Amino acid sequence: MRKSTKISKRYFRFLVILIVSAGCLSAVGCSFGQAASAGAAYTLGAEHGTLFYAFDTLAHPKKSTELLAQVIYVKKLEEVEKATVEFSLGKESLGEVLTDKDGYARLKWAPPKAGDYEIKVKIKAVPDDDYKEMLKVTPALLLVSARPKDTRFIVIDLDHTVVASSFFRVITSGAKPMSKADKVVGELAKKYSIIYLTHRPDLLGNKSKNWLTDNGFVRAPLLVSSFKQSIGDSKKFKSGRLAELRKDFPIICIGIGDKIGDVEAYVENDMTGYLIPNYDRDDDDDGDLRKLAKKIRKLDKRIYVVDTWDEIRAAILGGKKFTATAYADGLEARAKQLKEDKKKKKDDDDDD
């Protein structure tokens, strides 16, 4: 039996994302359901009126962990209950489960040894014929990274860190990677295990994973926020999530991000932070540069500030120091030069 099509607060926010990012719901000549489905397909990577995604996770070898996926029927704006979902590793089925009232499929599984396990998740059966389109949906992929407790990790943000823009560009397929980010992350992955930790909501999980793969980034667990968390404070979310992760993996030791809140969250969890400040480097407003310099100068000494991934490589793999104080000094020197240049130009104009 089908669920009620009553729109919950969750889906009200879901529609807001569709409206803001794609504008699909204002399409002329489309029904509400058609527009929502088209918008979800465009912005979130939905197929056949369905958003189906799986959650990457970290685990200890030989210890049970939860495999999790969710089924949402965007045409009716509802989570789907009692769909049959199968989890498999290679040719081996790990089990079939029914989705709960929130559309989640959950299965306990223990990785046999340390390593990365790509689990395929497939919709095998639906509650009734109203959902039969779902059987055509491409299986979702879920990565389980099984690591010993003493593994050393680096946490990496996405937007304005490995992506040279915000997630809206990823949604519209216009996002480019930061220069050399893929190569440097690959080099770091030879010495550390990588975790991608983003404040993006779970609904953008498919798009985010696909972008990382398409742009040549090392496959590593992508940890996302819930929808409720995504509309809250990024620093609070990341600090809390890292605190949970560090209970099982205490040597999550380095974090890379673009926001001051990101690196403050890293330091709150006894990590070293690397900040790639997100600001307009062509800005000729000396006042803006001084304000940024003031903020950076106040950063904890465990936070280093860089402009490029070459500098990230030199810092983490080469031991070079890029202090916040030195970065702030550079911003203030540039601000001073800009102010002098403006004064000289004004004086020249007055002489004409």
Backbone torsions as a table, in degrees:
resi	resn	phi	psi	omega
1	MET	NA	139.2	-178.7
2	ARG	-73.7	150.5	175.6
3	LYS	-76.3	165.4	172.6
4	SER	-63.0	145.9	179.5
5	THR	-94.9	18.0	176.2
6	LYS	-59.6	132.0	-178.0
7	ILE	-83.1	119.1	-180.0
8	SER	-82.3	172.4	175.9
9	LYS	-61.1	-35.3	177.7
10	ARG	-56.1	-45.5	-176.6
11	TYR	-80.1	-20.6	170.3
12	PHE	-61.1	-45.1	178.0
13	ARG	-66.6	-35.6	177.7
14	PHE	-59.2	-45.1	179.3
15	LEU	-65.8	-36.7	177.6
16	VAL	-59.2	-42.7	177.6
17	ILE	-59.2	-44.4	-179.6
18	LEU	-62.2	-44.7	-177.4
19	ILE	-63.7	-48.2	-176.1
20	VAL	-67.1	-44.1	-171.1
21	SER	-83.3	-28.3	-176.1
22	ALA	-129.8	-22.3	-179.3
23	GLY	69.0	18.7	-172.6
24	CYS	-70.8	-26.4	-174.6
25	LEU	-75.1	-9.0	178.5
26	SER	-96.0	6.6	-177.7
27	ALA	-61.0	133.9	-179.1
28	VAL	-76.5	137.6	175.3
29	GLY	85.2	2.6	179.6
30	CYS	-105.0	143.9	171.6
31	SER	-72.3	164.7	179.3
32	PHE	-57.8	-47.1	-179.4
33	GLY	-64.0	-41.1	179.0
34	GLN	-64.1	-42.8	-179.5
35	ALA	-65.4	-42.4	178.5
36	ALA	-62.2	-42.5	-179.9
37	SER	-65.1	-43.7	178.9
38	ALA	-64.4	-40.2	179.5
39	GLY	-64.4	-41.7	179.6
40	ALA	-66.4	-39.5	178.8
41	ALA	-62.4	-40.6	-177.6
42	TYR	-74.2	-47.0	-172.6
43	THR	-87.1	-31.8	-170.1
44	LEU	-116.9	-5.5	180.0
45	GLY	80.6	28.7	177.5
46	ALA	-73.3	153.6	177.6
47	GLU	-130.5	141.6	175.0
48	HIS	49.8	42.7	178.5
49	GLY	70.8	14.8	-172.9
50	THR	-130.5	135.8	170.7
51	LEU	-105.4	116.4	-175.8
52	PHE	-130.3	117.3	-177.7
53	TYR	-144.2	159.2	-177.3
54	ALA	-126.7	154.0	-172.7
55	PHE	-104.0	121.7	173.1
56	ASP	-64.6	157.8	-179.5
57	THR	-154.0	161.8	171.7
58	LEU	-104.9	149.1	-179.3
59	ALA	-152.5	163.6	171.3
60	HIS	-94.6	143.8	176.7
61	PRO	-56.2	138.2	175.8
62	LYS	66.4	10.2	177.3
63	LYS	-114.7	139.1	-175.4
64	SER	-64.0	138.0	174.6
65	THR	-134.8	162.4	-178.8
66	GLU	-96.0	125.7	170.7
67	LEU	-91.1	132.6	-170.6
68	LEU	-136.7	134.4	174.3
69	ALA	-142.2	163.1	179.4
70	GLN	-137.3	144.3	178.4
71	VAL	-118.0	123.4	178.7
72	ILE	-127.6	128.9	177.5
73	TYR	-96.2	99.1	-171.7
74	VAL	-72.1	-22.5	178.5
75	LYS	-62.0	-33.8	-179.3
76	LYS	-109.7	3.3	179.0
77	LEU	54.8	53.4	-178.3
78	GLU	-146.4	148.6	168.9
79	GLU	-77.3	146.7	-173.7
80	VAL	-102.9	121.1	177.9
81	GLU	-94.9	145.9	174.6
82	LYS	67.5	26.8	166.6
83	ALA	-83.5	143.9	179.0
84	THR	-91.2	124.0	-177.6
85	VAL	-121.7	132.4	179.4
86	GLU	-109.5	135.6	173.3
87	PHE	-106.4	130.9	-179.6
88	SER	-140.8	151.4	177.4
89	LEU	-121.9	110.1	-172.4
90	GLY	62.3	-126.8	179.5
91	LYS	-92.2	-2.1	-176.6
92	GLU	-94.0	124.7	174.3
93	SER	-78.4	128.7	177.5
94	LEU	-89.2	-13.7	178.1
95	GLY	143.7	160.9	175.6
96	GLU	-119.2	140.4	179.5
97	VAL	-138.5	160.5	175.0
98	LEU	-94.7	143.2	175.1
99	THR	-70.8	149.0	178.4
100	ASP	-87.3	-172.0	-175.3
101	LYS	-63.6	-19.9	177.7
102	ASP	-97.8	10.3	176.9
103	GLY	82.3	9.3	-177.0
104	TYR	-91.0	136.8	170.8
105	ALA	-108.1	126.9	-175.4
106	ARG	-127.8	133.0	179.1
107	LEU	-142.5	132.1	176.7
108	LYS	-84.8	136.8	-179.6
109	TRP	-154.8	144.3	179.3
110	ALA	-114.4	118.1	176.4
111	PRO	-63.8	134.0	-173.9
112	PRO	-68.8	-26.3	178.9
113	LYS	-158.9	174.5	178.7
114	ALA	-62.7	142.9	-180.0
115	GLY	151.5	-179.3	177.8
116	ASP	-106.9	131.2	-176.8
117	TYR	-122.8	116.0	178.0
118	GLU	-90.9	108.2	-177.7
119	ILE	-95.2	129.3	176.1
120	LYS	-92.4	133.8	-177.8
121	VAL	-121.6	125.1	-173.0
122	LYS	-132.0	141.5	172.9
123	ILE	-80.8	115.9	-175.4
124	LYS	-98.8	-29.7	-179.8
125	ALA	-152.8	155.8	-177.5
126	VAL	-122.6	160.0	-175.7
127	PRO	-61.4	-38.2	177.6
128	ASP	-159.6	179.4	-173.2
129	ASP	-65.4	-18.5	178.3
130	ASP	-60.7	-22.8	-176.0
131	TYR	-108.2	12.4	-171.1
132	LYS	-61.5	-23.6	176.1
133	GLU	-57.9	-29.6	-176.3
134	MET	-61.7	-25.1	-178.1
135	LEU	-67.9	-14.4	179.4
136	LYS	-92.2	-5.0	-174.9
137	VAL	-68.9	136.8	177.9
138	THR	-60.0	134.4	177.2
139	PRO	-56.2	145.5	176.4
140	ALA	-88.8	156.3	178.7
141	LEU	-114.5	137.2	-177.9
142	LEU	-127.8	125.8	179.4
143	LEU	-99.5	125.0	170.6
144	VAL	-105.9	115.8	175.4
145	SER	-99.5	106.0	179.9
146	ALA	-92.2	119.3	-175.0
147	ARG	-135.0	145.9	172.6
148	PRO	-64.0	160.2	-177.0
149	LYS	-61.0	-30.7	-175.1
150	ASP	-90.6	13.9	178.5
151	THR	-66.6	139.9	176.3
152	ARG	-92.9	128.7	-175.8
153	PHE	-118.9	149.1	165.9
154	ILE	-117.0	130.9	176.8
155	VAL	-99.0	132.3	-177.0
156	ILE	-128.1	129.9	174.9
157	ASP	-76.6	169.5	178.2
158	LEU	-103.1	-68.2	-170.6
159	ASP	-66.2	129.9	-178.1
160	HIS	59.8	20.5	178.0
161	THR	-126.6	-63.4	167.3
162	VAL	-100.8	-26.4	174.7
163	VAL	-94.6	132.0	-177.2
164	ALA	-84.9	37.7	-179.4
165	SER	-174.2	-173.3	176.4
166	SER	-87.6	175.7	-177.5
167	PHE	-67.6	-19.4	179.4
168	PHE	-62.7	-32.8	175.6
169	ARG	-69.2	-33.7	176.6
170	VAL	-64.6	-42.9	179.4
171	ILE	-58.7	-41.4	-176.1
172	THR	-93.5	11.9	175.9
173	SER	63.2	29.5	179.3
174	GLY	-114.4	8.4	-174.0
175	ALA	-84.6	136.4	175.8
176	LYS	-110.0	153.4	177.1
177	PRO	-77.3	154.6	171.5
178	MET	-62.7	144.2	-177.3
179	SER	-55.6	125.0	176.2
180	LYS	67.1	6.4	-178.4
181	ALA	-60.4	-43.3	-178.5
182	ASP	-61.6	-42.3	-178.8
183	LYS	-67.4	-44.2	-177.6
184	VAL	-68.9	-40.4	176.9
185	VAL	-60.8	-39.1	176.4
186	GLY	-61.7	-39.4	177.7
187	GLU	-68.3	-41.2	178.0
188	LEU	-62.8	-34.4	-177.4
189	ALA	-67.5	-15.2	177.2
190	LYS	-77.8	-19.9	-178.1
191	LYS	-112.3	-28.2	-177.9
192	TYR	-128.3	160.4	166.2
193	SER	-86.9	143.8	-175.1
194	ILE	-104.3	141.6	169.5
195	ILE	-128.7	125.8	169.8
196	TYR	-90.4	118.8	-179.1
197	LEU	-121.8	116.6	-175.0
198	THR	-129.3	150.9	175.5
199	HIS	-82.1	-3.9	177.0
200	ARG	-58.7	146.6	179.9
201	PRO	-74.4	159.7	-179.1
202	ASP	-56.0	-30.5	-179.0
203	LEU	-61.6	-20.5	178.9
204	LEU	-97.2	11.2	-176.9
205	GLY	-59.8	-46.6	-179.3
206	ASN	-60.9	-48.2	-179.8
207	LYS	-59.8	-41.8	-177.5
208	SER	-66.4	-46.0	178.8
209	LYS	-61.6	-45.1	-178.7
210	ASN	-62.5	-39.3	179.9
211	TRP	-63.8	-45.0	179.9
212	LEU	-60.5	-44.7	179.5
213	THR	-64.7	-47.5	-177.4
214	ASP	-62.9	-25.5	-177.9
215	ASN	-102.4	15.4	169.4
216	GLY	78.1	21.2	179.6
217	PHE	-83.0	148.1	176.9
218	VAL	-55.0	134.2	176.6
219	ARG	-72.9	124.9	-179.9
220	ALA	-152.2	162.5	-178.9
221	PRO	-57.8	130.0	173.7
222	LEU	-103.0	112.6	-179.0
223	LEU	-104.5	126.9	-173.8
224	VAL	-119.6	170.9	177.1
225	SER	-91.6	164.7	168.7
226	SER	-78.6	169.4	-179.6
227	PHE	-61.6	-41.8	-179.9
228	LYS	-62.6	-43.0	179.4
229	GLN	-65.7	-33.0	-174.5
230	SER	-68.3	-20.9	178.6
231	ILE	-97.7	6.7	176.8
232	GLY	-102.2	-155.7	-175.0
233	ASP	-84.0	127.3	-178.7
234	SER	-64.1	-43.4	-179.3
235	LYS	-61.2	-44.9	-179.5
236	LYS	-62.0	-44.5	179.4
237	PHE	-60.7	-49.4	-175.0
238	LYS	-68.7	-39.6	178.9
239	SER	-62.8	-43.1	179.5
240	GLY	-67.1	-42.2	-179.2
241	ARG	-66.3	-40.8	178.9
242	LEU	-65.1	-38.9	178.0
243	ALA	-60.4	-40.4	177.6
244	GLU	-65.3	-46.3	-178.1
245	LEU	-62.4	-38.3	-175.5
246	ARG	-71.9	-13.0	173.2
247	LYS	-65.3	-35.4	-179.8
248	ASP	-97.7	-28.2	-177.9
249	PHE	-132.3	83.5	-171.2
250	PRO	-70.0	-13.3	-179.3
251	ILE	-103.2	45.3	163.9
252	ILE	-81.3	100.0	-161.1
253	CYS	-112.1	-16.2	-176.6
254	ILE	-135.5	140.9	175.1
255	GLY	-134.1	142.6	-178.7
256	ILE	-125.8	128.5	179.8
257	GLY	-159.7	176.2	-175.8
258	ASP	-106.1	-14.1	-177.2
259	LYS	-104.1	146.8	175.2
260	ILE	-60.3	-36.0	176.6
261	GLY	-61.5	-35.5	177.5
262	ASP	-59.6	-53.9	-174.5
263	VAL	-70.5	-28.5	174.3
264	GLU	-66.6	-36.5	176.4
265	ALA	-64.3	-38.3	178.0
266	TYR	-63.1	-47.1	-178.3
267	VAL	-64.1	-36.9	177.2
268	GLU	-59.6	-21.6	179.4
269	ASN	-107.9	27.5	174.8
270	ASP	59.6	35.6	178.2
271	MET	-109.3	161.3	169.5
272	THR	-88.0	131.4	-178.0
273	GLY	-108.1	141.6	173.4
274	TYR	-120.0	119.5	-177.2
275	LEU	-104.1	125.7	168.9
276	ILE	-107.4	92.5	-170.4
277	PRO	-59.3	134.0	177.7
278	ASN	-93.6	97.0	176.0
279	TYR	-150.5	163.7	-179.2
280	ASP	-76.2	106.4	-177.4
281	ARG	-73.4	-6.7	174.3
282	ASP	-99.7	4.1	-179.3
283	ASP	-62.2	128.5	179.9
284	ASP	-103.8	17.6	177.2
285	ASP	-90.2	106.1	-177.0
286	ASP	-64.1	-27.2	178.7
287	GLY	-66.2	-41.0	178.2
288	ASP	-61.9	-41.9	-179.0
289	LEU	-65.8	-38.5	178.9
290	ARG	-66.5	-38.6	178.2
291	LYS	-63.1	-43.2	179.0
292	LEU	-65.6	-41.4	178.8
293	ALA	-59.8	-39.1	-179.8
294	LYS	-63.8	-41.7	179.1
295	LYS	-66.0	-43.9	-177.3
296	ILE	-67.7	-35.2	-179.4
297	ARG	-63.7	-24.9	-178.9
298	LYS	-85.0	-3.5	-175.4
299	LEU	-66.8	151.8	175.7
300	ASP	-58.1	148.8	-177.6
301	LYS	-67.3	-13.0	176.9
302	ARG	-84.9	4.9	179.8
303	ILE	-109.7	128.1	177.2
304	TYR	-111.6	151.1	-173.0
305	VAL	-124.8	127.8	-176.0
306	VAL	-134.6	168.1	175.8
307	ASP	-109.1	-23.6	-171.3
308	THR	-136.7	164.8	175.6
309	TRP	-74.5	-23.2	171.6
310	ASP	-61.0	-39.6	178.5
311	GLU	-70.5	-34.4	174.0
312	ILE	-59.5	-45.9	178.6
313	ARG	-60.0	-47.4	-178.3
314	ALA	-62.2	-32.9	-178.4
315	ALA	-76.8	-55.0	-172.4
316	ILE	-76.6	-40.9	-177.1
317	LEU	-95.8	-20.9	-177.0
318	GLY	-111.2	-7.0	176.4
319	GLY	77.9	11.1	179.9
320	LYS	-76.3	142.4	-178.3
321	LYS	-99.6	130.1	175.8
322	PHE	-122.1	82.3	-171.8
323	THR	-71.8	153.4	176.6
324	ALA	-63.6	-35.8	179.2
325	THR	-62.2	-45.3	179.5
326	ALA	-63.2	-40.0	179.8
327	TYR	-65.0	-43.7	179.0
328	ALA	-63.3	-38.6	176.9
329	ASP	-59.7	-41.9	179.5
330	GLY	-64.5	-40.3	177.8
331	LEU	-64.1	-41.7	-179.2
332	GLU	-69.4	-35.2	176.6
333	ALA	-64.5	-41.0	178.0
334	ARG	-66.4	-41.3	178.4
335	ALA	-60.9	-41.6	179.0
336	LYS	-62.5	-43.4	179.9
337	GLN	-64.4	-41.7	178.5
338	LEU	-61.2	-41.9	180.0
339	LYS	-63.9	-42.2	178.7
340	GLU	-65.1	-40.9	179.1
341	ASP	-63.1	-40.7	179.1
342	LYS	-65.3	-40.8	179.8
343	LYS	-64.0	-43.1	179.8
344	LYS	-63.5	-42.0	179.3
345	LYS	-64.4	-40.1	179.1
346	LYS	-63.9	-42.2	179.7
347	ASP	-63.9	-40.7	178.5
348	ASP	-64.4	-39.6	179.5
349	ASP	-66.3	-37.4	-179.9
350	ASP	-67.7	-30.8	179.6
351	ASP	-73.2	-23.2	-175.4
352	ASP	-72.8	NA	NA
